[in-house]
Amino acid sequence: MSTFAELLLNGLSMGSVYALIALGFVVIFRATEVVNFAHASLLLAGGYLTASLHDDLGFWPALAVGVAGAAVVGAAVEFCVMRRYRGQDHSVLAIVTIGVDILLTTELTRRLGTDVLPLGDPWGDSVLTVGSVSIAHTRVAAFVTAALLIGLFLAAFRYTSWGVAMRAAAESPETAALMGVRLGRVSLGAWAVAGALAAVAALFLTVFPTPGLERATSLAALKAFPAAILGGLDSTTGALVGGLVVGVTESLATGYQSDLTFLGRGLGDLAPYLVMTAILLIRPAGLFGTKELARV
């Protein structure tokens, strides 16, 4: 029972990190109706800045620079690239984000090389033990931080003028523009917020028990993509639920891998996609996604 509890707690903490990444997908999709495949490179950029600067600045200032830097990179991608293609088909814009991701990831992996960079976090390898259940302090910090950030975002999304503008743009861009909502500003803010959330997620993806930031760290964004899809790409609540579902599924499948050898190896990496497929067969729009209605 203690093994199950540990796996569940670790799954919830990692799921909260995946929820941060999935929320970035959702924010950009709601603002622009574009699936952002460059999200992995934003995550890697934020982590690289934090890892590169923590020796000189200290951990907390370096993290602040990393978060701000990833936000600036996201805003720059929107302003310098995506805005130039405004009015194009959304599938074309999604392909453009793939090109942006290739360019940014190639440059960042060139800088990283084969190195594994620590981020200088203050938690180290300390572990919290309650009864027979043990969990790393980094996992506890990940869950608490993600919960605070997601709660703050949801409050801002509901009660601030930026949140109202984003909801209006997601509901009807043409009507929102006629009512004075600056769609370009909404899109720019969405990309910046997505970059900042990705940078925070990069921190908790690279601390203990992970050795540090490496070239493959950006692949974690691919695990968060099923979370955004199964939750519903236009639902902020769906990003939260989807992230937790993916995190718990991955943790349990990996933890009980030895009992499921008849299903093959690497089940932990495959399980989130199996869950996503099963849910989409039942609810094509995701758990909380808006169903599209077509008049015939």
N, C-alpha and C positions, 0 to 999 in steps of 0.2 A: 504493500500500500504506500510505503514511503517513496518507492521508486516512481509510482504513478503521480504522487503529489509533487515530487521534484520536477518531473517532466511537464506536468501541467503548469506549474509556476514559471518554469523556464519558457514554455510555449507562450504563456500570456505576456511575459516581458518582451520576448522577441516579436510577438504579434503586435504589441504596441509600437515597436520600432517600424515594423512593416506598415502599420497604419499611418505613421507620419509620411512615409514615402507614398503610399496610396493616396493620401490626402493631397499631395502635390499633383498627382495625376488628375484627381477630381477637380481641384481648383482651376487648373488650366483648361480642362475640358469644359467646365461650366462657363468660363469666361470667353472661350474662343471656339468651342466645339471641335477642338483638335486634340488628338491623342499624342502626347508628347513622348516620343521615343528617345529624346535627348536627356531624359531625367537621370539616367545612369551617370552621364558625364558631369551633371551638376553635383551629384553626390560625391563623385571622385574629386571634383575641384574643391569642395568644402573640406573634405578630409585631408587633402594634400596641403592646403594652406595651414590648417591647424597643426598637422604633423611637422611642417617645415619651420614653423615659428615658435613652437612651445619652448624650445631651449633658450631662445633669445628674449621672449616676452613673458614666459610663464604660461601655465595651462589656460587659465580663464581669459586673459587678453587674447591669446592665440585662438581660442575657440570663438570669441567674439569676432575677431578678424575673419576667421573661416566662414562663419555664418553670414557676415556682411559681404564677404567676397563672393560666396555662392549666390547670394541674392543679386549682387551686381552683375555677375555672369549671366544669370537668368534674365535679368532686365535687358542686358546688352543683346542677348540672342533675340529677344522679342523685338527690340527697337531696330537693330541692324539687319536682321534677317526676316523674321516672321512678318513684320509690318510691311515689308516690300512685296509680300505675296498676298496681302489682304484682298479678299474678294475671290481668290482661287478656290477650287474645290477642296473640301476638307481632306480628302484622301491625298491630294497633292501636297498639302501642308504637312501631313503626317510623314510623307516621304522626305520632305525637306528636313524635318527634325531628325530623321535617321542620318542624313548627311551631316548635320551639325554634330550629332553624337559621335560619328566616326572621326571627324576632325578634332574635336575636343579630347576624346578618349585617346586617340593616337598620340597627341602632344603630351598629355598627362602621363601615359604609360611610358613614353620615351624618357620623361624626366624621372619617373620612378625606377625604371629598369627592373632589375631583379631584387631590389631592396624591399625589405619589410620595415615600414616606419612606425615606431610607437607614437602615440599621441600625447603621452605625458600625463595621463589622467590621474587624479588623486586617489582613486580607489584601489589600484594595484590588483593583487590576487587575493584580497581578503574575502572571506566567506561568512555569511550569516547562517547560523545553525539554530533551528527551533525544533526541539525534540529530536526526531530522527530525520528531519528534512533539512537539507542544506541548499543554499542558493547564493551565488556570488553577489557581492555588493553592487557590482556593475549592472547586474540584472535588475536589482531593486531600483537603482538610480534610473535605469532606462524606463521602467514602468512609471515611476513617479513623474519624471520629466515629460514623457510622452503624454501622460494624462493631463498634466498642467497645460502643455502647449495646445493639445487638442481642445481642451475646455476653453482656453483663451481664444483660440481661433473661432470656435463655434459661437462664443459670445460676441466677438467682433463681427462675425458674419451676420448675426441676427440684429445687432443693435447699433452698429456704426454706419455712417453714410457710405463708406466703401463697401460694406456688406450688402447694404440695400441696393447700391449701384450694380454689384455683381449679380445679385438675384434678379434684378430687372433685366440685365443684359442676357442672363441665361434664359429667362422666360421669353423675351422677344427683343432681339437686338435692334430691330428697326424702330419699334415703339420707344424703346429706351433712349435711342439716339434723338428721336423727335422731342422727347421730354427733357433733353439737356444732359443726359448721361454721356460722358466722354468715354467711348468704348476703348480708345487707345490707352487711356490712363488705367482703365479697369484691367485690360490685358497686361499692361506693363506691371501692375501691382500683383497680378496673379502669378506671373513668371518669377517675380522677386520673392514672393512668399513661398512658392514651390522650391526655389533654390535654397532658401533659409532652412526650411524643414528638412530638405535632403542633407544639408550639412550637419544638422543635429543627429539625424539618423546615421550618418557616416561615423560619427563618434562612437555610438553604441554598437555598431557593427564591427568595430576594430579594436575594442578594449577586451580585457580578459573575459572569457578564455581564448579569444582570438589573439594571435601574436601581434597584429598591427595592420596598418594600411598596406595593401599590395595591389598589384594590377587587377586581380580578380575581384576586388571589393565591389566594383561597380556592378558585378553580376547579381548582387543582392537586389538591385532594382527589378530584376526579372522575376524574383520571388514575390515582390510586392505588386507586380502587375496583375496576377490572378486575384489578389485581394481587392484591387480596384474594380476588376471586371465582375467578380461574383457578388460584390456588394452593390454594384451599380455605378457606372462611370459618372453619373450626374448627381450622386448622393454623398454628402459629407458623412452622414450616419453610416452609410454603406461602407465607406472607406475604413471606419473604425471597426465595424463588425467583421468585415472581410479580412482586415489585418489580423485580428484575434483568431479567426477561424484558421487562417493560413499558418500562423505561428504555432498554435496548438496541434494542428494536423501534422506539421513538419516535425515538431518535437516528439510526439507520440510515435510517429512512424519510424523515426530514427532511433528512438530509445528501445523500441520493441523489434528492431530489425532482425535480431537473432532468432526471434520466434516466428518471423515471417519470411524466412529464407526461400520458401517455395514460390514467393512472388518475385524473386530476383533481388539483386543488389541495387543500392541507390534509391530505395523506396522513399526515403525522406525527401529527396529532391523532386521526385515525381508526384508524391501524394497531393501537394497543393493544386497541381494542374488537373489531377483526377477529380478532386472535390469541385473545382471550378467547372469542369465539363459536366459533372452530374447535376450541379445546381442550374447551369444554363439550359440543360435539357428540360428542366421543369419550369424555370423562370428565365426566359431568354434575355430579359432586361436586367437581370440580377436581382438580389434579394430586395433592394430598396430602390432600384432604378425605375425611371418613368417609362411606362409602356407607350410606344408610339401608336397613334391611331391614324388609320388611313381611310379616307372616304372614297368609296367605289360606287 
